[in-house]
Amino acid sequence: MPVRSLNSSVLRWPDKGRVDRAIRHWSREQAHKHPHLLRIGYFGSYARGDWGVGSDLDLLVVVESSELPFERRGLGFDTTKLPVPVDLLVYTVEEWGRLKKSPFGRRLARETVWVWERGPSPGRRACA
């Protein structure tokens, strides 16, 4: 989260480098907690480089499958250790495949900076 400089009313918002390092570390932690996790990336202002004070981090997570409805999937991921607020989208690999065929999904696929990906294993579907 933003920090106030000593004896100043100026807020310092975390820069892209700090946010990128934090999300990469967080992603490795999540991979240990969630064996169904396939990919983690970020999109939006941090990916484009036009972030500023107040920008949140838009995260995209792809999982093998989920019994939970889309709206509840993000609840299983604790993002409170990240240095900025987070909007989290969690798609199954099947949903991600369908989404990439839409204009929004194609833009999302182009813009996303992937920071973690599970290595290939026999029988696992690709989610690129």
C-alpha positions in Angstrom: 0.0 0.0 0.0 1.1 3.6 -0.4 3.4 5.0 2.3 3.6 8.5 3.6 7.1 10.2 3.4 8.4 11.2 6.9 7.2 14.7 7.8 5.3 15.0 4.5 1.8 14.8 3.2 3.1 13.3 0.0 2.0 9.7 -0.7 4.5 7.4 -2.5 2.8 4.8 -4.6 4.7 1.6 -5.4 6.4 1.6 -8.8 6.1 -1.1 -11.5 9.3 -2.7 -10.5 8.3 -3.2 -6.9 4.8 -4.4 -7.9 6.3 -6.8 -10.4 8.7 -8.3 -7.9 5.9 -8.6 -5.3 3.5 -10.4 -7.7 6.3 -12.8 -8.8 7.0 -13.7 -5.2 3.3 -14.0 -4.3 2.7 -16.2 -7.4 5.3 -18.7 -6.3 3.7 -18.8 -2.8 0.3 -19.4 -4.4 1.6 -22.2 -6.6 2.5 -24.1 -3.4 -0.9 -23.6 -1.9 -2.9 -24.3 -5.1 -1.8 -27.3 -7.1 -4.6 -26.7 -9.7 -3.0 -23.3 -10.6 -1.7 -23.1 -14.2 -0.8 -19.4 -14.8 -0.7 -16.1 -13.2 -0.3 -12.7 -14.9 -1.2 -9.1 -14.7 -2.8 -6.8 -17.2 -4.1 -3.2 -17.2 -2.1 -0.1 -16.2 0.9 -1.9 -14.6 1.2 -4.1 -17.7 0.9 -1.1 -20.1 3.2 1.1 -18.0 0.7 3.9 -17.5 0.0 3.2 -13.7 -0.2 6.1 -11.3 -1.1 6.9 -7.8 -4.2 5.0 -6.9 -3.8 2.3 -9.6 -4.7 -1.2 -8.7 -3.2 -4.4 -9.9 -5.3 -6.4 -12.4 -4.5 -10.1 -11.9 -5.4 -13.0 -14.2 -5.2 -16.5 -12.8 -5.8 -19.6 -14.8 -6.7 -22.9 -13.0 -7.3 -26.4 -14.3 -10.9 -26.5 -13.1 -13.1 -25.1 -10.3 -16.3 -26.2 -8.7 -16.9 -22.6 -7.5 -18.8 -20.0 -9.5 -16.6 -17.4 -11.2 -17.5 -14.6 -8.7 -16.3 -16.7 -5.7 -13.0 -18.1 -7.1 -10.9 -15.2 -6.1 -11.8 -15.6 -2.4 -9.3 -18.5 -2.2 -6.3 -16.2 -3.0 -5.1 -13.9 -0.3 -3.8 -10.7 -2.0 -3.4 -8.6 1.1 0.4 -9.0 1.1 0.7 -7.3 -2.3 1.7 -3.6 -2.2 -1.4 -2.2 -4.1 -5.1 -3.1 -4.2 -5.9 -6.0 -6.5 -8.7 -6.9 -8.9 -8.5 -10.7 -9.4 -10.0 -12.7 -12.3 -9.8 -16.5 -12.0 -10.7 -18.5 -15.1 -10.6 -22.2 -15.7 -8.4 -23.3 -18.6 -11.6 -24.1 -20.6 -13.1 -20.6 -19.9 -9.7 -19.0 -20.7 -9.7 -20.8 -24.1 -13.2 -19.6 -24.9 -12.5 -16.1 -23.7 -9.4 -15.7 -25.9 -11.7 -16.0 -29.0 -13.5 -12.8 -28.0 -12.2 -9.3 -28.7 -11.8 -8.7 -25.0 -10.0 -12.0 -24.5 -7.6 -11.4 -27.4 -6.7 -8.0 -26.0 -6.3 -9.5 -22.6 -4.0 -12.3 -23.9 -1.9 -9.7 -25.8 -1.6 -7.3 -22.8 -1.0 -9.8 -20.0 2.4 -10.1 -18.5 2.7 -13.7 -17.3 4.8 -14.0 -14.2 4.3 -17.6 -13.3 3.4 -20.8 -15.2 3.3 -24.4 -14.1 5.6 -26.5 -16.2 4.1 -29.0 -18.7 3.1 -32.4 -17.5 1.7 -35.4 -19.4 -2.1 -35.1 -20.0 -2.3 -31.4 -19.0 -4.0 -29.1 -21.5 -2.1 -26.0 -22.6 -3.5 -22.7 -21.5 -1.3 -20.2 -23.5 
